[in-house]
Every structure is written in structure tokens, then in C-alpha cells.
Amino acid sequence: MDIINAFTYTFKRKNWYYNLLLGAIIAFPLCISEYLFNLAEKHPFDLPYFLLAVVYGASSIIVGVFLNGYLCANAHYRLKKNDAEPITWTNLDIILLSGLKTLLANIIYKIPLIIILFFGLTATLTSMLDVTNNNPSATYNNTLSIISAIAYIIEIFIIPSFIIDLKLDSLFNFKRMGSLIKNNPSGFLVLLIVSLAVTGIYTFLKQILSISPEIWIIIDSILTFYIITIRSDLFTQFVNDNN
């Protein structure tokens, strides 16, 4: 797999900055709601925190439909044209349909994870009864972080099958998923490691960098979409290497 290409291909398109700017605008509501959510004091049952959590959750779902849809539609388009330029947002119908399909699959796959989250919430309620506990929401927040990480890994397993034909049932085609991994285990390992590394490093940098909020939210919006384009190409290369 050509890892360097995953980081550079998006800039080979003429007027590439238009596509990146539109992607950043779409990612903006998610980035600003995440920023405000992280600023809030972590008290799950306080109204301000609850409202921010709802806004952040809604932004994650709506923006996620667009971003995941772009990731999959772009990867599908470039499967047979690996040197092709990234698709533009004029392909909005395919992007939205792909995003809605991945959303449905994510909901189904996350049912067991939601049950785990419920236990985390129950533990938090119990902790609130302990007056000596200074951080009763810790269990809930830690559980939520673990679930988010698991859900991210699940996507890495199911998306390669989906981008082949963009059919809903391909998101549950375990035989195809297994064949793709079996036929190219080294490629899948690279896909897994690079995907986790890019997201993990960026998440870490977001926590330690000290940049004014006005500038940071803009940068975060741009990089959020840029990482989508990186992952999209990695999926494309992985599936193409199976052929």
C-alpha cells in the first residue's frame, strides 16, 4: 500500500481547496459542538451538560452521515481508478445515500455497545450516591470512550466490503469481509495501524495543543475532513490490492 499517496492525492485535484473547504464547512458543526462539550463540566445529569451532549450527539450523527458518505462514495468511485481525483460534493445524492446506509449499519452494530453504555450509566448513578466520590461520572465517560474506540474499529472491518458496491447488505457480508482480510492480511494490518495511528495522534494533539478557540475550530474542521480523505484512500488501496 502506498501510504504517502493517501496523504497527498487529495491535493492533486485542480482547485483542491474548494473541496477541502466544503468538507470543512460540513465538519464545522461537529467540531464546534465537540469543543463546547469538552469545555463543560462533566456532570451527566446537569441540564447544561445534558443539552451540550444532545447537540454534540445530533451533530455527530448528521455530520457523520455526510463525512462517512463521502469516505465511502469516494473510495467506491476510485476503486477502478486508483489514480483518479477525489470526488466533489456535487455527488451529494450518492454521498448521502452511502452515509445513511453506514449510519443504519452503525446503529445495528452498536446495539451491544449501547447495552454496555447503559451499565456505565448505571454505575454513574450508583457513584452519585457516594458523597466521597469526587468524579461520579468517570465510569460513564470512560465507558463512552471505550465504546467509541470499538465502534471505530468495527468500521475498519465493515467498510471495505461496502465500498465495493455500496449496497446495504455488504455492510453485513461477513464472508466477503473475511475473504478480503484473508487475501490481503498485510494490507489489512497496514490499514488498521495507519487508520488508528492517524486518528489517535490527532486526538492526542487536540488535547495538548494550546491554540485560541477561534483558530483551532477552523483548523479542526479542515483536518477532520482531511483525515476522512486519508482513510478513504486507504480503504481504496486495500480493496484494490485484493484484485
C-alpha positions in Angstrom: 0.0 0.0 0.0 1.2 3.5 -0.9 0.7 5.3 2.4 2.2 8.6 1.1 -0.5 8.7 -1.6 -3.2 8.5 1.0 -1.9 11.8 2.4 -1.2 13.6 -0.9 -3.8 12.5 -3.5 -6.4 15.0 -2.4 -4.1 17.9 -3.3 -3.6 16.7 -6.9 -7.0 17.8 -7.9 -7.3 21.2 -9.7 -8.7 23.7 -7.2 -8.4 21.1 -4.5 -9.0 23.7 -1.8 -12.7 24.2 -2.8 -13.4 20.5 -2.0 -11.5 20.7 1.3 -13.2 24.0 2.2 -16.7 22.5 1.6 -15.7 19.4 3.6 -14.5 21.7 6.5 -17.8 23.7 6.4 -19.7 20.4 6.7 -17.5 19.3 9.6 -17.7 22.6 11.4 -20.9 22.0 13.4 -19.4 18.7 14.8 -16.1 20.4 15.7 -17.6 23.4 17.5 -20.1 21.2 19.4 -17.3 18.9 20.4 -15.2 21.8 21.6 -18.1 23.2 23.7 -18.9 19.7 25.0 -15.4 19.1 26.2 -15.3 22.5 27.9 -18.3 21.7 30.0 -18.1 20.2 33.5 -18.7 16.5 33.3 -21.9 16.2 35.2 -24.2 14.0 33.1 -27.4 15.0 34.9 -26.9 18.7 34.9 -29.1 20.5 32.3 -26.3 22.5 30.6 -24.1 19.4 30.2 -27.1 17.3 29.0 -28.1 19.9 26.4 -24.5 20.1 25.1 -24.4 16.3 25.0 -27.6 16.2 22.9 -26.3 18.9 20.5 -22.9 17.1 20.2 -24.7 13.7 19.7 -27.0 15.1 17.0 -24.1 16.8 15.2 -22.1 13.6 15.3 -25.0 11.7 13.6 -25.8 14.3 11.0 -22.3 15.3 10.1 -21.3 11.7 10.3 -23.7 10.8 7.6 -22.0 13.4 5.2 -18.5 12.5 6.2 -18.8 8.7 6.2 -20.9 9.0 3.0 -18.1 11.0 1.3 -15.5 8.5 2.6 -17.3 5.5 1.1 -18.5 7.2 -2.1 -15.1 8.5 -2.8 -13.4 5.1 -2.2 -16.0 3.3 -4.4 -15.5 5.8 -7.3 -11.8 5.4 -7.1 -11.7 1.6 -6.8 -11.2 1.1 -10.5 -9.4 4.4 -11.0 -7.0 4.5 -8.1 -5.2 7.5 -9.7 -8.4 9.4 -10.1 -9.0 12.7 -8.3 -11.3 12.7 -5.2 -14.9 13.2 -5.9 -16.6 16.5 -5.3 -19.6 17.4 -3.2 -21.7 17.6 -6.4 -22.1 13.9 -6.0 -24.3 14.6 -3.0 -27.0 12.1 -3.7 -24.5 9.2 -3.7 -22.7 10.6 -0.6 -25.9 11.0 1.4 -27.3 7.5 0.5 -23.9 5.9 1.4 -23.8 7.8 4.6 -27.4 6.8 5.6 -26.5 3.2 4.9 -23.4 3.3 7.1 -25.5 5.1 9.8 -28.0 2.2 9.8 -25.3 -0.4 10.0 -23.6 1.5 12.8 -26.8 1.6 14.8 -27.2 -2.2 14.4 -23.6 -2.9 15.3 -23.7 -0.6 18.3 -26.7 -2.3 19.9 -24.5 -4.4 22.2 -22.3 -1.4 22.8 -25.3 0.7 23.9 -26.1 -2.0 26.4 -22.6 -1.7 27.8 -23.0 2.0 27.9 -26.2 1.5 29.9 -24.2 -0.4 32.6 -21.7 2.5 32.6 -24.6 5.0 33.2 -26.0 2.7 36.0 -22.5 2.7 37.6 -22.5 6.5 37.5 -25.9 6.7 39.2 -24.6 4.5 41.9 -21.5 6.6 42.3 -23.6 9.7 42.7 -24.9 8.3 45.9 -21.4 8.1 47.3 -20.7 11.6 48.7 -16.9 10.9 48.9 -16.7 10.3 45.2 -15.4 13.5 43.6 -15.9 12.2 40.0 -19.1 10.2 39.8 -19.3 10.4 36.0 -15.8 8.9 35.4 -17.2 5.4 34.8 -19.7 6.7 32.2 -17.2 8.8 30.4 -14.6 6.0 30.3 -17.2 3.6 29.0 -18.2 6.1 26.3 -14.6 6.4 25.2 -14.1 2.7 25.0 -17.3 2.2 23.0 -16.3 5.0 20.6 -12.9 3.2 20.0 -14.6 -0.2 19.5 -17.1 1.4 17.0 -14.2 2.9 15.1 -12.5 -0.4 14.8 -15.8 -2.1 13.6 -15.9 0.5 10.8 -12.5 -0.6 9.6 -13.7 -4.1 9.3 -17.0 -3.4 7.5 -16.3 -0.5 5.2 -14.0 -2.4 2.7 -16.9 -4.8 1.9 -19.3 -1.9 1.5 -17.3 0.3 -0.9 -17.2 -2.5 -3.5 -20.8 -2.0 -4.5 -22.3 0.5 -1.9 -25.1 -2.0 -1.1 -26.5 -2.1 2.4 -26.2 -5.8 2.7 -22.5 -5.6 2.0 -22.1 -3.9 5.4 -23.2 -7.3 6.9 -21.4 -9.6 4.3 -19.1 -11.3 6.8 -18.0 -13.8 4.2 -16.7 -11.0 1.9 -15.1 -9.2 4.9 -13.3 -12.4 5.8 -12.1 -13.0 2.3 -10.8 -9.5 1.9 -8.7 -9.9 5.1 -7.6 -13.4 4.3 -6.5 -12.5 0.8 -4.5 -9.5 2.0 -3.7 -9.8 5.7 -0.6 -7.5 5.5 -2.7 -4.8 3.7 -5.4 -5.0 6.4 -2.8 -4.7 9.1 -1.4 -1.6 7.4 -5.0 -0.2 7.0 -5.7 -0.9 10.7 -2.5 0.5 12.1 -2.4 3.7 9.9 -6.1 4.4 10.5 -5.7 4.1 14.2 -2.4 6.0 14.3 -3.8 8.9 12.3 -6.9 9.3 14.4 -5.0 8.5 17.7 -2.2 11.0 17.0 -4.7 13.7 16.0 -6.8 13.1 19.1 -3.7 13.3 21.3 -2.6 16.6 19.6 -6.0 18.1 20.1 -5.7 17.5 23.9 -2.2 19.0 24.3 -2.1 21.9 21.7 -2.9 25.3 23.1 -4.4 27.4 20.3 -7.1 30.1 20.6 -10.6 28.5 20.1 -11.4 30.7 17.1 -8.4 29.5 15.2 -8.5 25.9 16.5 -12.1 25.2 15.5 -11.3 26.2 11.9 -8.2 24.0 11.9 -10.1 21.1 13.5 -12.8 21.4 10.8 -10.3 21.2 8.0 -8.3 18.4 9.5 -11.4 16.4 10.4 -12.4 16.3 6.7 -8.8 15.8 5.6 -8.5 12.6 7.7 -11.7 11.4 6.1 -9.9 11.6 2.7 -6.8 9.8 4.0 -8.9 6.9 5.3 -10.9 6.8 2.1 -7.8 6.2 0.1 -6.5 3.6 2.5 -9.7 1.6 2.0 -9.5 2.0 -1.7 -5.9 0.7 -1.8 -6.7 -2.2 0.5 -9.6 -3.4 -1.7 -7.7 -2.8 -4.9 -4.8 -4.9 -3.6 -7.2 -7.9 -3.3 -7.7 -7.8 -7.1 
